């Protein structure tokens, strides 16, 4: 049984990855955590409920200035820089881009959504109606006021809960999970369905069949991190659909006016964007990260497929007795979050032995639990969750015909203990030919 535990709040085994500042530049190293991909829980944009926009500034610019190109683009666009704060984290700063038409449509859609939901907010309605009828010249001269409207809209509880506004500002339930003030690039795109597992054989055996079966595109919310792209069904959920890692063989190419193809060692990710500008914006940001990763791999003395991580604490164990004893003590000290990855987990596993399993049959057993007498993994998780610690578990989702490890039992058993225990199984095999 192979397990990986990461425990926050100053415990010995914590991985501490330093990052460079600047929202548009890749960080020097990155750590894969559940904030990057997600787990099975839905919220109403809960992670940013305490987020406030402190300022929005805007200017009208030529698109070719954004990409530092001399040709290809000869259009104008409004570039907005958004700054905000949540808790004790440094300020989050990021940019969004809107054409004159898109800006008018945004205010019109906000007004329509208020009407659809029967929400009476005269301030928002009044200014949405005003901007909707602006000519391009009026829009140019009122950019400062438009920035003020958007700031007030979002900081107003009514506006904050409008999906159309969050989507336009590129804000999702995963936007502000880092503590370094760095917000990922986000937004909707159409993702081509991918053949997986046995279906992948079709790519090499009967390509026309594969093309016919998997030519559909699905709308997905993309999140670009330092060394991967994750995608979700919508910005209001933190349930990740999948993760696409960057590696040494990464290739990013343009297939047509709105299509972007990204290849790594094992997969091809095909994305379709609404505009050529969006396609090029994403390609530009992905290229930055891929270049940074490849530069790091060029100097990797271990010739690994991924970059070296720095400032990582590690501890060696010879046998399970020492490991379980250490793990038990570390778990007991968790104050905020516990992350677990495992391919075969037994909830009844005892970390402290010997034990008498008949004790667990006592109907008062759960009521008498405390950190002094606890030994089973599920009981430790229960006590931590009860104390307010969030526990995120990633389990391997097996093909039941091949492996009898019953991860669904593990998931259901642990999830039933407490709402603070959040579990996802990956990969999802229910859509494969098996």
C-alpha positions in Angstrom: 0.0 0.0 0.0 1.5 3.3 -1.1 0.3 6.5 0.4 1.3 10.1 0.3 0.3 12.5 3.1 0.8 16.3 3.1 -0.1 18.0 6.3 -0.3 21.8 6.6 0.2 24.1 9.6 3.9 23.7 10.5 4.2 19.9 10.8 7.6 18.3 10.0 6.6 16.7 6.8 5.2 19.9 5.1 6.5 20.5 1.6 7.5 24.2 1.3 7.8 25.4 -2.3 9.0 28.9 -2.9 7.6 30.8 -5.8 8.5 33.9 -7.7 6.1 36.9 -7.6 4.2 38.2 -10.6 0.9 36.9 -11.8 1.9 36.5 -15.4 5.2 34.7 -15.0 5.6 31.0 -14.2 6.8 30.2 -10.7 10.2 28.7 -10.2 8.7 25.5 -8.9 5.3 24.2 -8.2 3.5 21.8 -6.0 0.6 19.6 -7.1 -2.2 20.0 -4.5 -5.9 19.5 -4.4 -6.4 23.2 -5.0 -4.9 22.6 -8.4 -7.3 19.9 -9.5 -10.2 19.7 -7.0 -12.4 17.3 -5.2 -16.0 16.4 -5.1 -17.8 19.2 -3.4 -19.9 22.1 -4.8 -20.1 25.6 -3.6 -21.5 28.9 -4.6 -18.1 30.3 -5.4 -17.3 29.8 -1.7 -13.5 30.1 -1.8 -13.8 33.8 -2.8 -16.7 34.8 -0.6 -14.4 37.0 1.4 -12.6 38.3 -1.7 -13.0 42.0 -2.4 -11.9 43.9 -5.5 -9.9 46.9 -4.4 -9.4 48.5 -7.9 -10.0 48.0 -11.6 -8.2 50.1 -14.2 -8.6 50.0 -17.9 -7.1 51.3 -21.2 -7.9 50.9 -24.8 -5.0 49.3 -26.7 -4.1 47.6 -29.9 -4.2 43.8 -29.7 -0.8 43.4 -31.4 0.7 45.3 -28.4 -0.4 42.5 -26.1 1.3 39.8 -28.1 4.2 42.1 -29.2 3.4 41.5 -32.8 3.8 43.8 -35.7 1.2 42.2 -37.9 -1.8 39.7 -37.7 -3.9 42.0 -35.5 -5.0 45.5 -36.3 -8.0 45.8 -33.9 -8.6 47.7 -30.6 -9.4 46.0 -27.3 -10.0 47.2 -23.7 -7.5 45.8 -21.3 -8.6 45.7 -17.6 -6.3 45.2 -14.7 -8.1 43.9 -11.6 -6.6 43.9 -8.1 -8.2 42.4 -5.0 -7.6 41.0 -1.6 -8.7 38.0 0.4 -7.7 37.5 4.0 -4.0 37.8 4.8 -2.9 36.8 1.3 -1.0 39.3 -0.8 -3.0 41.2 -3.4 -4.2 39.2 -6.4 -3.7 41.0 -9.7 -4.7 39.8 -13.1 -5.9 41.1 -16.5 -8.9 40.5 -18.7 -9.7 41.8 -22.2 -12.9 42.9 -23.8 -13.8 44.3 -27.2 -16.3 47.1 -27.4 -19.1 44.6 -28.5 -18.2 42.2 -25.6 -18.3 45.0 -23.1 -21.8 46.1 -24.2 -23.0 42.5 -24.2 -21.7 42.0 -20.7 -23.7 44.8 -19.2 -26.8 43.8 -21.2 -26.5 40.1 -19.9 -26.1 41.3 -16.3 -29.3 43.3 -16.6 -31.1 40.3 -18.2 -29.9 37.9 -15.5 -31.2 40.3 -12.8 -34.6 40.3 -14.5 -34.6 36.5 -14.9 -33.9 36.0 -11.2 -36.4 38.7 -10.2 -33.6 40.6 -8.4 -34.3 44.3 -7.7 -31.1 46.2 -7.6 -31.6 49.7 -9.0 -27.9 50.7 -8.9 -26.8 47.8 -11.1 -29.9 48.0 -13.4 -29.4 51.8 -14.0 -25.8 51.6 -15.0 -26.2 48.4 -17.1 -28.8 50.2 -19.1 -26.6 53.3 -19.5 -23.5 51.3 -20.7 -25.6 49.2 -23.0 -26.4 52.2 -25.1 -22.9 53.8 -25.2 -21.3 54.4 -28.5 -17.6 53.4 -28.9 -16.6 57.0 -28.3 -18.7 57.3 -25.2 -17.2 53.9 -24.0 -13.7 55.3 -24.4 -14.4 58.4 -22.4 -16.2 56.6 -19.6 -13.7 53.8 -19.0 -13.0 55.1 -15.5 -16.7 55.0 -14.6 -17.1 51.5 -16.1 -14.3 50.3 -13.9 -16.0 51.8 -10.9 -19.3 50.2 -11.8 -17.7 46.7 -12.2 -15.9 47.1 -8.8 -19.2 48.1 -7.1 -21.1 45.4 -8.8 -18.7 42.7 -7.6 -18.4 44.0 -4.1 -22.2 44.1 -3.9 -23.6 40.7 -2.7 -26.1 40.7 -5.6 -23.4 41.1 -8.2 -21.0 38.7 -6.6 -23.5 35.9 -7.0 -24.1 36.5 -10.7 -22.4 33.8 -12.7 -22.2 36.0 -15.8 -20.1 38.6 -13.8 -17.8 36.0 -12.3 -17.3 34.5 -15.7 -16.5 37.9 -17.3 -14.0 38.8 -14.6 -12.4 35.3 -14.8 -13.3 34.4 -11.2 -14.0 30.9 -10.1 -14.2 28.7 -7.0 -10.5 27.9 -7.6 -9.2 31.4 -8.3 -7.9 32.3 -4.8 -6.7 29.1 -3.3 -3.0 30.0 -3.3 -1.4 32.0 -0.5 1.1 33.9 -2.7 -1.3 36.2 -4.5 -0.9 34.5 -7.8 -4.1 33.9 -9.7 -4.2 31.4 -12.6 -5.3 32.2 -16.1 -8.9 31.0 -16.4 -11.8 30.9 -18.8 -14.2 28.8 -20.9 -13.2 26.9 -24.0 -14.6 23.9 -25.9 -12.5 20.8 -25.3 -12.5 17.9 -27.7 -13.6 14.6 -26.2 -10.6 12.2 -25.8 -10.5 8.5 -26.2 -9.3 6.9 -22.9 -8.0 3.4 -21.9 -9.1 0.8 -24.4 -10.6 3.4 -26.7 -7.2 5.0 -27.1 -6.3 1.9 -29.1 -8.6 3.2 -31.8 -6.2 6.1 -32.4 -3.6 3.7 -33.6 -5.7 1.0 -35.2 -8.7 2.5 -36.7 -8.2 6.3 -36.8 -11.3 7.1 -38.9 -13.5 5.2 -36.3 -11.9 7.1 -33.5 -12.4 10.4 -35.3 -16.1 9.6 -35.8 -16.7 8.5 -32.2 -14.9 11.3 -30.5 -15.3 14.4 -32.5 -17.6 16.2 -30.1 -16.5 19.3 -28.2 -17.6 19.9 -24.6 -17.7 23.3 -22.8 -15.1 23.3 -20.0 -13.7 25.9 -17.5 -9.9 25.8 -18.0 -7.4 26.7 -15.3 -3.8 27.3 -16.3 -1.2 26.7 -13.5 2.6 26.7 -13.7 3.0 23.1 -15.0 -0.5 21.9 -15.9 -4.0 22.7 -17.2 -7.0 21.4 -15.2 -10.5 21.7 -16.5 -13.9 21.6 -14.8 -17.5 21.6 -15.9 -18.1 25.1 -14.6 -16.4 27.9 -12.6 -18.9 27.3 -9.7 -17.6 23.9 -8.9 -14.3 22.6 -7.5 -14.8 19.1 -8.9 -12.0 18.7 -11.4 -12.7 16.7 -14.6 -9.0 16.0 -15.3 -5.5 17.4 -15.3 -3.1 17.8 -18.2 0.6 17.9 -17.2 3.3 19.8 -19.0 6.5 17.8 -19.8 9.6 17.8 -21.9 7.9 16.8 -25.1 5.2 19.5 -24.9 4.1 21.0 -28.2 1.6 23.8 -28.6 0.3 24.4 -32.2 -2.4 26.3 -33.9 -4.7 24.2 -36.1 -7.1 26.8 -37.4 -8.5 30.2 -36.6 -9.8 29.2 -33.2 -8.3 25.7 -32.5 -5.3 25.0 -30.3 -3.7 21.6 -30.0 -1.4 20.7 -27.0 0.6 17.5 -27.0 2.6 15.9 -24.2 4.2 12.5 -23.8 0.8 10.7 -23.4 -2.1 12.8 -24.5 -3.4 15.3 -27.0 -5.6 18.1 -25.7 -7.6 20.0 -28.4 -9.2 23.3 -27.4 -11.5 25.5 -29.4 -11.9 29.2 -28.4 -14.6 31.7 -29.3 -12.1 34.1 -30.9 -8.7 34.1 -32.4 -7.6 36.5 -29.8 -8.5 34.1 -27.0 -6.7 31.3 -28.7 -3.5 33.4 -29.1 -3.7 34.6 -25.5 -3.8 31.1 -24.1 -1.1 29.9 -26.5 1.1 32.8 -25.3 0.6 32.0 -21.6 1.1 28.2 -22.2 4.3 28.8 -24.2 5.8 30.9 -21.3 5.3 28.0 -18.9 6.4 25.3 -21.3 9.6 27.3 -22.0 10.3 27.7 -18.3 9.8 24.0 -17.7 12.0 22.9 -20.7 14.8 25.3 -19.6 14.6 23.7 -16.1 14.8 20.2 -17.6 17.8 21.1 -19.7 19.8 21.5 -16.5 18.2 18.5 -14.7 21.1 16.3 -13.6 18.7 13.3 -13.1 17.2 13.6 -16.6 13.7 13.5 -15.3 10.6 14.2 -17.3 9.7 17.0 -14.9 11.5 19.9 -13.2 13.3 19.5 -9.9 11.5 20.7 -6.8 13.4 22.7 -4.2 13.0 23.1 -0.4 11.2 19.7 -0.1 11.4 18.0 3.3 11.6 14.2 3.2 12.0 11.5 5.8 13.1 7.9 5.1 11.4 4.9 6.7 12.7 1.3 6.8 9.4 -0.4 7.7 5.7 0.1 8.3 5.9 0.3 12.1 8.1 3.4 12.1 6.1 5.0 9.3 2.7 4.4 10.9 3.9 5.6 14.2 5.3 8.8 12.7 2.2 9.3 10.5 -0.1 8.9 13.5 1.7 11.6 15.4 1.8 14.0 12.4 -1.9 13.5 11.8 -2.8 14.3 15.4 -1.0 17.6 15.1 -2.9 18.7 11.9 -4.7 22.0 12.5 -6.0 23.1 9.0 -5.7 20.6 6.1 -4.7 17.0 5.4 -4.1 15.8 1.8 -3.9 12.1 1.0 -3.2 10.3 -2.2 -3.6 6.5 -2.3 -4.2 3.7 -4.7 -5.5 1.2 -2.2 -6.8 2.5 1.2 -8.4 0.5 3.9 -10.4 2.8 6.3 -10.0 0.2 9.1 -6.2 0.2 8.9 -4.6 0.4 12.4 -1.6 2.8 12.7 -1.0 1.8 16.3 -0.7 -1.9 17.2 -1.5 -4.3 18.8 -5.2 -3.6 18.9 -8.3 -5.6 19.8 -10.8 -5.4 16.9 -13.6 -6.5 19.2 -13.4 -3.0 20.8 -14.7 -1.5 17.6 -18.0 -3.5 17.9 -18.9 -1.7 21.1 -21.8 0.6 20.3 -20.3 3.3 22.5 -16.9 3.1 20.8 -17.4 6.2 18.7 -18.5 8.3 21.7 -15.4 7.4 23.7 -12.9 8.2 20.9 -10.1 10.7 21.7 -6.6 11.3 20.4 -5.1 9.4 23.2 -6.7 6.1 22.4 -7.3 6.4 18.6 -5.5 4.0 16.3 -7.6 3.3 13.1 -7.2 5.5 10.1 -10.9 6.2 9.8 -11.2 7.2 13.5 -8.3 9.6 13.2 -9.9 11.2 10.1 -13.2 11.5 12.0 -11.6 13.2 15.0 -9.7 15.6 12.8 -12.8 16.5 10.7 -14.8 16.9 13.9 -12.1 19.4 15.1 -12.5 21.4 11.9 -9.6 20.0 9.8 -10.4 19.6 6.1 -9.3 16.2 4.8 -8.9 15.8 1.0 -8.4 12.3 -0.3 -7.5 11.3 -3.9 -8.1 7.5 -4.5 -7.2 5.4 -7.5 -10.4 4.4 -9.2 -9.8 0.8 -10.3 -11.1 -1.2 -13.2 -13.2 -3.6 -11.2 -12.7 -6.5 -13.6 -8.9 -6.3 -13.1 -8.6 -5.2 -9.5 -10.7 -6.0 -6.4 -9.6 -3.1 -4.2 -13.1 -1.7 -3.9 -12.3 2.0 -3.8 -16.0 2.9 -3.8 -16.4 1.2 -0.4 -13.5 3.3 0.9 -15.0 6.5 -0.5 -18.5 5.8 0.9 -17.2 4.7 4.3 -15.0 7.8 4.9 -17.5 10.3 3.4 -20.2 9.1 5.7 -18.1 10.0 8.8 -18.1 13.8 8.4 -18.7 16.6 5.8 -15.1 17.8 6.2 -13.8 14.6 4.6 -13.8 15.1 0.9 -12.9 12.4 -1.6 -12.5 11.9 -5.3 -11.6 8.8 -7.3 -9.5 9.1 -10.4 -9.5 8.2 -13.2 -13.2 7.7 -13.9 -13.5 4.4 -15.7 -17.3 4.4 -16.1 -17.0 5.9 -19.7 -14.4 3.3 -21.0 -15.2 0.3 -23.1 -14.5 -1.8 -20.0 
